[in-house]
Amino acid sequence: MPTPLASAILAQFMTATAGRNMTKAAYVAVATGIAMMILLSVDPAYEVAHHWIDALLWACLVFFIFEWVVRLRYLFRRRRGLAYALSGHGLVDAAGATAVPIALALGADPKTAWLLGVLWLVAYLPTHLVLRNIFAVPRPAKFTEPLHGVNTP
């Protein structure tokens, strides 16, 4: 039986995850996954620590699958699951959770298949507060009065 503190922490995590907020665990998973994908492409590092790199990549994948399932469950219970599953966010989340296992099942080289984990980062780009400005459309400034002293006839 889970303790009340553990239940409260899990409930808070599931609420944040279902609401598309990037949790601290998601930051750790994304950073770890990207770092492991970089080490995956460095042959000497991969030869020395391939068991750790593979284990951490699998752990990241399990986290993102869990996160995707939490969102699906939450939204299907509120009768918005199909809309989410067919939306851009839902498709990117599904791709992030399933791309690596599908590539591995289809016989892709494991090092190449794990590079599809970059979708874990892409899933957060449109909703992350700091990166949101990258996607903003610049608007021209509106001037209510003419600028004085700037080559006006």
N, C-alpha and C positions, 0 to 999 in steps of 0.2 A: 504494500500500500504506500503510495507516494506521500511524502510529508507535505504539510500545508505550504511551506516555503517553496519546495520544488514544484508543486502544483501551480502556485502563483507565478513563479518565474516562467514555467512552460506556457501558461495561459497568456502572459504578457508577450512572450516571444511569438506565439501563434497569432495573436491579435495584430502585432506589428507586421508579421509576415503576410497575413491575409490582406492587410491594408496597403501592400506594396511599399512599405517603408524598409529602408536598408538597415538591418539590425547590425549590432557589433559582430555577431557571428557571421553575417554575410560579408562584412568587411574582411574578416579574418579568412574566410573561405576564398574570396576572390583574390586577395593578396597571396595567399598560399598557393592557390591554383596557378596563378600567373607565374609566380617564382618557380614552381615545379616544372611548368611548361618551358621556361627558359633553361633550367638545368637539364631538361630532357633533350635539348638540342646541343648541349655541350658534352661530347662523348666522354672525355676523361671524368667529368663529374658524375655522369650517369653510370659509368662502369663501377665507380667506387660506391655510390649510394643508391643503386637502382631499386633495391627493396624499399628503402624509405621514400624515394620519389614516387614509386608506384603506389605505395600504401597511402601517401598523402593525396595523390590524385584521386584514388578511389574514395577516400574519405570526403573530399570536396564534391565529387559526383553524387555520393549518397546524400550529402547535405542539400544540394540543389534539387535532387529528385524529391526529397522530403519537403522542401520549401514549395515546390510546384504542386505536390499533392495537397499540402495544407491549403494553398490558395484555391485549388479546384474544389476541395471539399467545402470550404467556407462559402464560396460563391454558388455552388450547386445547391447548398442548403438555403440560400437566399434567392434561388431561381434566376441567377444571373450567370450560371456556369457556362452555358453554351455561348453566350455573348462574349464572355472572357476567353473561352477556348478558341474562338474564331477571330478575336481581336489581334492587333499587332503585338501587344504585350503577351497575350496568351500563346501565340505562335512562337515568339522568341523564347519564352519560358519553356515551352514544350521542346523546342529545338535544343536548348541548353541542357535539358534533362535527358534527352534521348539520343542526341547526335553521336556521342562517343560510343554508347553501347551498340547502336545500330551499325556504326562503322566497324567496330570490332567484330560483330556478328557476321558482317559481310566480307570479312577477311582482310580488312585494311591493315597495314603495318601499324602496330601499337603506337609507335612514336608519332606517326602521322595522325592517327585517330585521336590521340589526346590533344592535338593542337586545335581540334574543334571545341575544346574547352574555352576558347576565347569567347564563345557565346555567353559564358557566365558573366563576363564583364559587359558585353553588349546589352544584356538583359537589364542592367542598371543604368545605362547611359541616359536614356530619355527621362528617367524619373529622379535621378540624383540631383539634389539642389545645387551643388556647385557646378556640375557639368551642364545643367539645364541651359545656361546662357550660350553654350556652343550652338545650340539649335535655334536660338532666337533669330528672328528676321529683323535685320537692322532697318530702322525707319529714318527717313530724312528729317532733319531738324526743321521746326516751323518757327519762322521769325515773325513777330507781330509788328515790328517797325524796321525800317531800313538800317543797315549798319553804317554809321557815320565814319568818314575817313577811310573808306575802303574803295578807292577808285570809283567814286560815284561822280557822274557828270554834272 
